[in-house]
Amino acid sequence: MKLETSILVYAYPLSLYVVRLLCPLAFRRQTDHVAKEKARRFNTIIWYLQCVLSLLMLMTVGFAVPAYISAIRHDKGILLNEAFLISYASVALYYLAGLLPDPVDDFAPGASNFCVWIVGLSFEGLLWTFYVRTLNSFATPHLVLGIFRMAILLMMISAYATARWNHVVRKVHSQETDRLLGSNGNDPNGYGSIGGNTMPATKTAPERKAGWLDYFIGFRILFPYIWPSNSHKQQLIFLASLILVIAQRLINILVPWQLEILVASLGQGKMPYKNIALYVTCRALQGQQGILGSARAILWIPVSQSLFRRLTCAAFEHILGLSLEMHLSKRIGEVMSALNKGSALNTFLDGFAFQLFPMVFDLGIAAIYFLVRVDAVYALIIIGVMWSYIYMTIYMAQWRAEARREMAKRDREMDAAKMDTMMSYETVHHNVAVPLEVERFDTHVSAYQKSEFLVLFSLNALNITQNMVLTVGILLVVLISSFQISLGVQSVAMFVGILGYMTQLQAPLQFFGSFYNQVQTNLVEAERMLDLFKQKPTIVDSKDAADLLHYSGHISFRNVSFAYDARQPILRNISFTVKPGTSTAIVGESGSGKSTCLKLLYRFYDTKDGSILLDGKDLRTLKIQSFRKYIAIVPQDTILFNSSILYNLLYANPNATLEEVHEACRAASIHDKILTFPDGYETKVGERGLRLSGGEKQRIAIARAILKNPQVILMDEATASLDSSTEQQIQGALETVTKGLTTITIAHRLSTITESDQILVMHQGEIDERGTHEELLSLGGRYKTMWEKQMSYDATQGSSSDNSDSSVD
């Protein structure tokens, strides 16, 4: 009977903790700020009731202590009294922890707390029946206190249920009285209609962060990159590492035990060589720097490197696969900073698998060791120290989380500011803005250091708290053990063993403190990478997309409308056809939608209305890569990789021969210029091609487009950066190169497109005029006005100002 009761008593605190940890699996945190505000009164009542309940638990522990001492003295009922003492002390710790102020929000119990109270009430009822059956000096105070504990738990359950019921009633009433279609209140004459602006006038309070389960579930996107599913070798390494970790746990138990045996064997008139050898061997195997730990670390190196490679490369590939809109809206410095955080998640996973779980195992074994082999009081001290240390670490870490997140944000902003300035080097010096940029960067550094100070200050506060918990635990163990030795109950060897084990436990606990801090840092840094993974490309292949196997070069825009911002349309219902092998030019004022047509054709964006057809097939029904390989583009602003000229040329067609490269460069009038450079085609072009002039970069871009062997060439102001002489050479070469190809040219200089088969004149997102050069002049419309203005300007200036080509540094 006593054994069954003891098991029931031990199950009490264990059930509370298990239910509290597992409830988030069934209940997701829901935030209703109005309901929470109105339930604040109930939450306050529950908090005071929990204060009373905690006091009752402490009183129960107080009554259990003398009963336990009496049981030891009479050597009777020790097991049951130990169980009561440890169990109610653990339950008291649980409820006392709940009284600490929430570092994130106000005290607001949820469904998890409700379930814990129900479980607690059930156990109190079962134990109360035991007190009734054994009415004695031990059971009587517990019988009375048990009635009070059950009454308090019942009141807490009722208060929470009442608050939730009121919330449900208000919600149903609100749904019944709301208009069917809603109303924004803007139209007093409207009935049940939604106005143009449905957004609230005031900004709602930010939602509280989800629980720990929701937080880690958010990282499930990265799970496929973590496990080495395609490598049996790495899976075997993982298994071997796990075996070594288990072996380390066994050694941790043997070290203090062997120390106790060694101390007991001293002073017997002979050298205990065997015990010394066993102790030294165990110590050599113990710890992260021991033989077992080092062997595990060496084995894990290839797995860790593989994880880093998979994760970083996957993030890099994901970023490249995102839509143009994302890249235009993000600061490159912040994206680069996020990509560099792959090692943070790698460090976190390594510590989680081989540090945190083994530490929890060590602490659990320590509690069992003291409970079975030494004394329940020591087990209670170990449990109390472990629980207090871990709880206070997590509790204070929650308080520090927002400060760390702010510091990480400031760090990214500082990186982004550096990147912006370095990439705009010439602009900075053109505007004599070095002092301004230094001052701006100093502002970012100051903001970072301000957030860093709060993080470091809170870290030291956490260290002090952790040290106090450990010191109190050591003090209690030393006092009790010394007292027992003075009474002759305990031997000096046992004291050394206990103290050695207690001291040994400081290492995993202190590791947990530093690890938890590191986890916070790593997870905050990994959050940004996770955000990148969560971003999905807006332009993707449809499920039934087909490959474009053959393409003649026919292009058709049918009633295409598009807007980057719904409030400002860019293209309005435009339609035109480009026949294979013909040239089409698009002209018009800036902002009329010319470049947007090319972006839509390359499918950087999707049309809002209408369709774009390639050989009669809708662009959206084709696989993106299958049709882009037929299209080459010469952009308005050419960006080159910081590598050789040859590398940049071969980028479009890595299989091109050197002779084909030279031929393409001759066609673009850049071959002779390249040969004048000291290193010829191996000349480094510098960051983004800054060592070349604008004209040289543009001609390399044209040569690269030629090397792609496309069916369609898109030229967005392809000759805008060239002088008149080079422009004429390029035009002549392009006429030969593009013969038989479909070309679409955007031009401001109308003299470059007079031979086009078709010219489209755009104005405010619409095609205002279309025809050949002669036809448009004869119309006497917008094109003729543009032509006359340009001819008048050329006549006044004599010729367009030449762009001076600067040679390579």
Protein Blocks (a to p, Z undefined) as FASTA:
>chain_A
ZZmmmmmmmmmmmmmmmmmmmmmmmmccdddfklmmmmmmmmmmmmmmmmmmmmmmmmmm
mmmmmmmmmmmmnopoklmmmmmmmmmmmmmmmmmmmmpccfkbccdddfklmmmmmmmm
mmmmmmmmmmmmmgcfklmmmmmmmmmmmmmmmmmmmmmmmmmmmmmmmmmmmmmmpcfk
opehlamkbghiacfblcdfbdcdddddddfklmmmmmmmmmmmmpcfkbmklmmmmmmm
mmmmmmmmmmmmmmmmmmmmmmmmgonopacfklmmmmmmmmmmgojklmklmmmmmmmm
mmmmmmmmmmmmmmmmmmmmpcfklmmmpcfklmmmmmmmmmmmmmmmmmmmmmmmmmmm
mmmmmmmmmmmmmomklmmmmmmmmmmmmmmmmmmmmmmmmmmmmmmmmmmmmmmmmmmm
mmmmmmmmmnopmmmmmmmmmmmmmmmmmmmmmmmmmmmmmmmmmmmmmmmmmmmmmmmm
mmmmmnopacfklmmmmmmmmmmmmmmmmmmmmmmmmmmmmmmmmmmmmmmmmpccfbdc
dfklccdfbcghiacdehiacdfblklcfbghiacdddehiacddeddehilpmmmmmmm
nopaccfbdcddeehiafklpcfklmmmmpccddfbdcdddddfklmmmmmommbcfklm
mmmmmmnopmmmmmmpmnlmmlcebjhhlmpcfklmmmmmmmmmmmnopabdcdehkllm
pcfklmmmmmmmmmmmmgoiacddddfblmlmmmpfbdcddeehiafbgcdfklmmmnop
mklmmmmmmmmmmmmnopacdddddddZZ
